[in-house]
């Protein structure tokens, strides 16, 4: 941020913002400060994001494996029923 932008932001905060605007700005600053101290990048925690993504992928893979297993079992049952002597 250049100096002119900084002065514009400060002017907006000090001279043109309502109490509600100030509350929103304060909350944004708190979140930004908290993010910097907790290993986040712009409010995103890469470790948590990686763990959540891995968990979702594991669940999807599990569903895929179960679906394939069930399909093979049904196929085997069908072949046995067709080919087995009556």
C-alpha positions in Angstrom: 0.0 0.0 0.0 1.5 3.4 -0.9 1.4 6.4 1.3 -1.6 8.1 -0.4 -3.7 5.0 0.0 -2.7 4.7 3.6 -3.8 8.3 4.3 -7.1 7.7 2.4 -7.8 4.7 4.6 -7.0 6.6 7.8 -9.1 9.5 6.7 -12.0 7.2 6.0 -11.7 5.5 9.4 -11.3 8.7 11.4 -13.6 11.1 9.6 -16.2 9.2 7.5 -16.9 5.9 9.2 -20.0 5.2 11.3 -19.8 3.2 14.6 -21.0 0.2 12.7 -18.3 0.7 10.1 -15.7 0.9 12.8 -16.9 -2.4 14.4 -16.5 -4.1 11.0 -13.0 -2.7 10.5 -12.0 -3.7 14.0 -13.2 -7.2 13.5 -11.3 -7.4 10.2 -8.1 -6.2 11.9 -8.6 -8.8 14.7 -9.0 -11.6 12.2 -5.9 -10.4 10.3 -3.8 -10.3 13.5 -5.1 -13.7 14.6 -4.3 -15.2 11.3 -0.7 -13.9 11.4 -0.1 -15.5 14.8 -1.6 -18.9 14.0 0.3 -20.0 11.0 -2.3 -18.9 8.5 -1.9 -17.3 5.1 -4.4 -14.6 4.5 -6.8 -16.2 7.0 -6.3 -19.7 5.5 -4.6 -22.3 7.7 -2.7 -24.5 5.2 -2.3 -27.4 7.6 -6.0 -27.5 8.4 -6.9 -27.2 4.8 -4.5 -30.1 3.8 -6.0 -32.3 6.6 -9.6 -31.6 5.5 -8.7 -32.2 1.9 -7.0 -35.5 2.7 -10.0 -36.6 4.8 -12.4 -35.8 2.0 -10.2 -37.6 -0.6 -9.9 -40.7 1.7 -13.7 -40.8 2.1 -14.2 -40.6 -1.6 -11.6 -43.3 -2.2 -13.2 -45.5 0.4 -16.6 -45.1 -1.3 -15.0 -45.9 -4.7 -13.3 -49.0 -3.3 -16.5 -50.2 -1.7 -18.4 -49.5 -4.9 -15.9 -51.6 -6.9 -16.0 -54.4 -4.3 -19.8 -54.5 -4.4 -19.8 -54.5 -8.2 -17.3 -57.4 -8.4 -19.3 -59.4 -5.8 -22.5 -58.9 -7.7 -20.8 -59.9 -11.0 -19.4 -63.0 -9.4 -22.8 -64.0 -8.0 -24.3 -63.4 -11.4 -21.7 -65.6 -13.2 -22.1 -68.4 -10.6 -25.9 -68.3 -10.9 -25.6 -68.5 -14.7 -22.9 -71.1 -14.9 -23.7 -73.3 -11.9 -25.6 -76.5 -12.7 -29.1 -76.6 -11.5 
